Amino acid sequence: MLDYCKRERTEQVPTRVIQQFITPVSLRDKKTFTSALAELAALGRARLVPDGKKRAVQVRPELLAEAA
């Protein structure tokens, strides 16, 4: 996700993009994906945010600065 955010110059990644292109196949089913997002949220690295009718994952800006 960090690479996507740097490449697209954004802090948010649509969940659809994550499921289709970023995650390994083993994380693409809804239950596993939701669990992985919950773990990222619990660690304070990302959070799920509404983006109109869609959902996106917002990455902490500090993580993006460290990855640069």
N, C-alpha and C positions, 0 to 999 in steps of 0.2 A: 504494500500500500504506500509505503514511503516513496518508492520509486515513481509510482503513478502520480502522487501528489507533487513531487518535484517536477516531473515531466510536464504535467498539466497546469502547474502553478496554482494549486488549490489546496485547501485543507480538508475538503470533503470528497469522498468517493461514493458514488451510488452503489447500493448493495447489489444491484443487478450486475454491475461491472465486476465487483469483487467475486461474485459467484461464478461468472462466466469466464473471466480471464485471469484473476489473481490467485485464487485459492486452488490447492490441489484437488483432484477429483474426489478424494475421500472426505473433504469438507463441504461439498456442494449440496448435500441434502439439507433440508430446512432445519431439522433438529440439531444436527452437528454444527451447522453454521451459526445458529442462534446461540448455542452453548459457547462457541469460540468468541462471538461478539460480547457475550456476558463476561467472559474471562478478561478480555481486553478492557472492558469498562471497569471491572473490579480492580484491575491493576492501574487504572487511571491513564491508560494510553490512548483510548478512543471512546467515543460515545455515539449511540444511534440517535440521529436527529431527523425530524420530518423535513421533507423537501417537496412541498406541495402535496400531491397525492403519492409521491414516491418517498423512499427512505434512503438516507445516506449515512455513512460512517464518517464522523469528524475526528481527525487525528489531532492530538495535542500539538500546538505550534512549536513547543520546545523540542519535541522529537524531530520535527522537520528541520529545525535549526541545527541539531546535533548531526543529522544525517548528511548535511550539506558539505 
